[in-house]
Amino acid sequence: MAIDRIIRVDMTTGEVTEEGTPKEYALLGGRALTSRLLLDETDARIHPLSEAAKLFIAPGLLAGTAVTTSGRTSFGFKSPLTGGTKESNVGGQLGHRLARLGIKAIIVSGASSDGWKRLDIDGSGARISKADDLVGRSNYDLHQELVGEALRTRAAATIGPAGEHRMASASIAVTDPEGRPTRHAARGGPGAVMGAKGLKAIVVDDAQGVRTVPGENAKEFKGEVVKFSKMVLEDPRVHNT
């Protein structure tokens, strides 16, 4: 499955749309993509927590595969801490889940005016629904409910009370391999930006997804993955260098 879908979420209207990846973004992923989108689509003069601000989310180019450390997710935004452009990078399961559904990026714009919302993404599409019942709850509580026993196919990105109150240093918690919210996109305060949108949680289920292994050169690709992993494992750990 190609990773070529861009999901746009308008929190003001509640509309969720999907589009293909423009040619100029085809070879970009992770922070390269979120940074480019941020510069292309955001006015430098806006307030980071305003309705005009946007939150960009993208997995890396090799997400969804067995390449070591390939499952990281990038969050791009204008920082409420610095006022400048910012990228916060996080591990966990979210990047792999997005990639296996063919999602190149999620772009969240606007702000909800009628309560808190959640974004659910799976093989049938993406949709916004009410999430007022999740307000005030901690990230551990949220992930236990939103991911729970489905951790083999599901991952979430959530904000706790700090994000709800738009605290400038609030983080976004992402599901780890054990289903816990121990991976945090924290640098620059992305949780405050997500909170300003009225978005409490993003839940991604890739039960209908496909692992993104190149079809034409699958055997060669897997061979290179094994070689790379072996190189990483055998590389000497040298401290203080």
C-alpha positions as a printed Julia matrix, in Angstrom:
241×3 Matrix{Float64}:
   0.0    0.0    0.0
   1.36   3.42  -0.95
   1.57   6.07   1.75
  -0.1    8.82  -0.26
  -3.25   9.97   1.56
  -3.5   13.34   3.28
  -6.37  13.69   5.76
  -7.65  17.22   6.41
  -9.71  17.8    9.55
 -11.59  21.11   9.9
 -12.52  21.4   13.56
 -14.67  24.47  12.9
 -17.05  22.74  10.48
 -16.48  19.14  11.57
 -15.64  18.23   7.98
 -13.04  15.56   7.24
 -11.68  15.32   3.69
  -9.05  13.25   1.94
  -6.7   14.18  -0.88
  -3.73  12.73  -2.68
  -0.15  13.77  -2.04
   1.13  16.6   -4.26
   4.24  15.76  -6.25
   6.39  18.2   -4.29
   5.67  16.31  -1.06
   6.06  12.77  -2.44
   9.6   12.2   -1.16
   9.07  13.93   2.18
   8.06  12.32   5.46
   8.26  12.94   9.19
   9.68  16.28  10.22
  10.66  17.19   6.66
   7.0   16.95   5.65
   5.47  18.63   8.72
   7.99  21.47   8.51
   7.31  22.02   4.81
   3.53  21.93   5.33
   3.81  24.34   8.24
   5.78  26.84   6.19
   3.52  26.46   3.15
   0.16  26.68   4.94
   0.68  28.84   8.03
   0.94  32.63   8.21
   3.89  33.57  10.43
   1.85  36.34  12.09
  -0.92  34.19  13.59
  -1.19  33.28  17.27
  -0.19  29.64  17.93
  -3.46  28.93  19.75
  -5.75  30.75  17.34
  -8.32  29.18  15.04
  -6.06  30.04  12.1
  -3.22  27.89  13.43
  -2.78  24.32  12.21
  -1.41  21.07  13.61
   0.45  18.79  11.18
   1.04  15.11  11.92
   3.13  12.75   9.76
   4.86   9.36   9.99
   8.27   8.84   8.41
   8.88   7.46   4.93
   9.71   3.96   6.25
   6.93   3.77   8.85
   4.92   0.57   8.76
   7.96  -1.56   7.99
  10.37  -3.51  10.17
  13.15  -0.94   9.77
  14.41  -0.1   13.24
  13.16   3.24  14.68
  11.0    3.8   11.58
   7.75   4.21  13.53
   8.32   7.7   14.85
   5.71  10.42  14.33
   6.3   14.12  13.72
   4.03  16.91  15.0
   4.54  20.3   13.33
   2.99  23.51  14.66
   3.6   27.1   15.67
   4.83  26.95  19.25
   2.9   28.64  22.08
   6.19  28.65  24.03
   8.39  30.42  21.49
   6.03  31.83  18.87
   8.19  30.22  16.2
   7.85  27.15  14.01
   8.3   23.91  15.93
   8.56  20.16  15.41
   8.06  17.59  18.15
   8.99  13.98  17.46
   7.68  10.92  19.27
   8.05   7.15  19.23
   5.34   4.62  19.96
   2.84   2.93  17.67
   1.05   5.85  16.01
   3.4    6.25  13.04
   3.19   2.58  12.08
  -0.61   2.59  12.34
  -0.93   5.64  10.09
   1.48   4.27   7.5
  -0.27   0.9    7.28
  -3.46   2.78   6.4
  -1.59   4.66   3.67
  -1.77   8.0    5.48
   0.98  10.47   4.6
  -0.19  13.26   6.9
  -3.05  14.61   9.01
  -3.71  18.35   8.91
  -5.9   19.73  11.71
  -7.27  23.25  11.25
  -9.92  25.48  12.82
 -11.35  25.08  16.32
 -14.44  23.37  17.68
 -17.16  25.71  18.95
 -19.51  23.04  20.28
 -17.55  20.95  22.73
 -14.67  18.51  22.64
 -14.13  16.12  19.76
 -12.21  12.95  18.92
 -10.86  11.83  15.55
 -11.14   8.14  14.66
  -9.27   6.69  11.68
  -9.48   3.13  10.38
  -9.76   1.18   7.14
 -13.19   2.68   6.41
 -12.05   6.3    6.68
 -11.74   9.16   9.16
 -14.5   10.8   11.19
 -15.03  13.35  13.95
 -17.35  12.66  16.89
 -18.19  14.2   20.26
 -15.8   13.54  23.14
 -17.19  15.54  26.05
 -17.19  12.33  28.1
 -13.39  12.26  27.84
 -12.84  15.76  29.26
 -10.79  16.0   32.45
  -9.44  12.48  32.18
  -5.75  11.64  32.35
  -3.78  10.11  29.5
  -3.42   6.74  31.24
  -7.16   6.55  31.79
  -7.82   7.54  28.17
  -5.47   5.0   26.62
  -6.85   2.22  28.77
 -10.3    2.95  27.31
  -9.42   3.98  23.76
  -6.78   1.33  23.09
  -7.36  -1.32  25.75
  -7.18  -4.91  24.53
  -6.9   -3.78  20.88
  -3.28  -2.67  21.27
  -2.11  -5.0   18.46
  -3.96  -2.85  15.9
  -4.79   0.41  17.67
  -2.89   3.48  18.85
  -3.98   6.82  20.24
  -2.64  10.36  20.58
  -4.28  12.21  23.46
  -4.02  15.27  25.67
  -4.59  15.4   29.41
  -5.96  18.27  31.53
  -2.86  20.39  30.81
  -3.6   20.32  27.09
  -7.28  21.01  27.69
  -6.3   24.18  29.57
  -3.85  25.15  26.81
  -0.86  25.21  29.1
   2.06  26.27  26.93
   4.25  23.26  27.74
   1.52  20.59  27.38
   2.45  17.42  25.52
   0.63  14.9   23.34
   0.73  11.34  24.71
   1.15   8.47  22.24
   0.57   4.75  22.78
   3.63   2.57  23.37
   3.88  -1.16  22.38
   2.3   -2.16  25.71
  -0.7    0.12  25.24
   0.49   2.77  27.69
   0.76   6.54  26.97
   4.47   6.69  27.78
   5.65   8.3   24.54
   5.23  12.09  24.53
   5.53  14.71  21.82
   6.43  17.52  24.21
   8.91  19.96  22.75
   7.27  23.33  22.05
   3.87  22.58  23.6
   1.92  20.67  20.92
  -0.64  19.56  23.53
  -1.75  23.17  23.93
  -2.26  23.49  20.17
  -4.31  20.28  20.06
  -6.32  21.55  23.02
  -6.98  24.88  21.32
  -8.53  22.92  18.45
 -10.92  21.19  20.86
  -9.42  17.84  19.87
  -9.08  15.54  22.87
  -7.99  12.33  21.15
  -6.93  10.75  17.87
  -7.48   6.98  17.63
  -6.02   4.98  14.73
  -6.84   1.32  14.07
  -4.94  -0.43  11.28
  -6.72  -3.8   11.48
  -7.54  -3.32   7.79
  -4.15  -1.87   6.95
  -1.33  -3.34   4.9
   2.33  -3.39   5.82
   4.22  -0.98   3.6
   6.88  -3.26   2.12
   7.86  -2.38  -1.46
   6.04  -4.86  -3.69
   8.55  -4.98  -6.52
  11.63  -5.49  -4.35
  10.16  -7.02  -1.19
  12.8   -9.74  -0.83
  15.7   -7.34  -1.32
  14.11  -4.82   1.04
  13.73  -7.38   3.82
  17.32  -8.46   3.32
  18.55  -4.89   3.74
  16.41  -4.5    6.88
  18.11  -7.52   8.43
  21.56  -6.17   7.52
  20.77  -2.73   8.93
  19.37  -4.15  12.18
  22.46  -6.32  12.61
  24.7   -3.3   12.04
  22.85  -1.32  14.72
  22.99  -4.18  17.22
  26.7   -4.78  16.68
  27.7   -1.12  16.74
  29.79  -0.48  19.88
  28.14   1.68  22.52
  30.6    4.44  23.31
  29.56   6.83  26.06
  30.52  10.51  26.36
  31.38  10.84  22.67
